[in-house]
Amino acid sequence: MKEIDRFTSKYIVNSETGCWQWTASSWSGYGRFKYKRGDKAHRFSYEHYNNVLLDSLTIDHLCNNTMCVNPEHLEAVTKGENSRRRNLNEYTYTKNEYCKKGHKREYLNKKTGQLDCKVCKAEALKKFRESNPNYQKEYYNNKIKTIDKQ
């Protein structure tokens, strides 16, 4: 079976977005496809459909969907440009006034310096505590033992 035949059997087309959604194996949010020059599905797609071989450039997903392999949604750019675009996208997302669940962002995260959602933060903490009832006890017991040894 030819590489392109194997490739085309591993995605479905999303009629709303135009993305070719990768349905086969993935790693770190990116489609995997073994071929002569590597194992990245989006890279294979770009190289095959544009009839080019890329060495020093990386592939940027213009649709921000890392599982998309539509060559029209992909662009070859430098690593620096790809990183800059990713940071701009994350900046835009974190500057939204509301979180994904629709709550107003009003909690200043001291680590990141960005606004977070108090409701979602409290829900996540409650869920963590319910699934780890001995977490605080273990933490403080370890601290006491450490102090006693000194």
C-alpha positions in Angstrom: 0.0 0.0 0.0 1.3 3.4 -0.9 2.1 6.0 1.8 -0.6 8.4 0.5 -3.2 5.6 0.5 -2.4 4.8 4.1 -2.4 8.5 5.0 -5.8 9.3 3.4 -7.5 6.4 5.3 -6.5 8.0 8.7 -8.4 11.3 8.8 -12.0 12.6 8.5 -13.0 16.0 7.1 -14.8 18.3 9.4 -17.4 20.1 7.2 -17.7 23.0 9.5 -14.1 23.9 9.9 -12.5 22.3 6.9 -10.0 20.6 9.1 -8.8 17.1 8.2 -9.1 15.6 11.7 -6.4 12.9 12.3 -8.1 9.8 13.7 -5.1 7.5 14.0 -2.3 7.5 16.6 -1.1 10.7 18.2 1.5 11.9 20.6 1.5 15.1 22.6 -1.6 16.4 20.7 -0.1 15.8 17.2 -1.0 13.1 14.7 1.6 10.4 14.2 2.2 8.9 10.7 5.3 6.8 10.0 6.9 7.6 6.6 10.3 7.8 5.0 11.3 11.2 6.5 9.6 11.0 9.9 6.5 10.4 11.9 4.5 13.6 12.0 1.2 13.4 10.1 0.9 17.2 9.5 4.5 17.4 8.1 3.8 14.5 5.7 0.7 16.2 4.5 2.4 19.5 3.9 5.4 18.0 2.1 3.3 15.6 0.0 0.6 18.1 -1.1 3.0 21.0 -1.7 5.6 18.7 -3.3 8.4 20.1 -1.1 11.0 18.7 1.3 11.4 20.8 4.5 14.5 20.5 6.6 15.0 23.5 8.8 11.4 24.8 8.9 8.5 23.8 11.1 4.8 23.5 10.4 2.4 26.0 11.9 -1.3 25.0 12.2 -3.1 28.2 11.0 -6.4 26.7 12.3 -4.8 26.1 15.8 -6.0 22.5 15.7 -2.9 20.4 16.1 -4.7 17.2 15.0 -5.5 18.9 11.6 -3.6 17.6 8.5 -5.3 19.7 5.9 -2.4 21.2 3.9 -4.4 24.4 3.3 -4.4 24.9 7.1 -0.6 24.4 7.4 2.3 26.8 6.8 6.0 26.3 6.8 7.7 28.8 9.1 10.8 29.1 11.3 10.8 27.8 14.8 10.9 31.3 16.2 7.9 32.4 14.1 5.9 29.4 15.2 6.7 30.1 18.8 5.8 33.8 18.4 2.4 32.8 16.9 1.7 30.3 19.6 2.5 32.8 22.3 0.2 35.4 20.7 -2.6 32.8 20.6 -2.2 31.9 24.2 -2.0 35.6 25.2 -5.3 36.2 23.3 -6.9 33.2 25.1 -5.8 34.2 28.6 -6.9 37.9 28.1 -10.5 36.8 27.6 -12.9 38.2 30.2 -14.6 34.9 30.7 -13.4 31.3 31.1 -14.4 28.4 28.9 -17.4 27.7 31.2 -18.6 31.3 31.0 -17.5 32.5 34.4 -16.0 35.9 34.8 -12.2 35.8 35.3 -11.4 37.7 38.5 -8.7 35.8 40.3 -5.1 36.9 39.8 -2.8 33.9 39.4 0.4 34.9 41.2 2.5 32.4 39.3 1.4 33.5 35.8 0.3 37.0 36.5 -3.0 36.3 34.5 -6.6 36.4 35.5 -8.2 33.1 36.3 -11.7 32.0 37.2 -12.4 31.7 40.9 -15.3 29.3 40.4 -13.3 26.8 38.3 -10.3 27.1 40.6 -12.5 26.3 43.6 -14.1 23.4 41.8 -10.7 22.0 40.8 -9.4 22.3 44.4 -12.5 20.6 45.8 -12.2 17.7 43.3 -8.5 17.3 44.1 -9.2 17.3 47.9 -12.0 14.7 47.4 -9.7 12.4 45.4 -6.7 12.9 47.8 -8.1 13.1 51.3 -4.8 12.5 53.0 -2.8 15.0 50.9 -2.5 17.7 53.6 -2.0 15.2 56.4 0.9 13.5 54.5 2.4 16.9 53.6 2.4 18.1 57.2 3.6 14.8 58.6 6.6 14.9 56.3 7.4 18.4 57.4 7.2 17.4 61.0 9.4 14.4 60.5 11.9 16.5 58.6 12.0 19.1 61.4 12.4 16.3 64.1 15.4 14.8 62.3 17.3 18.1 62.4 
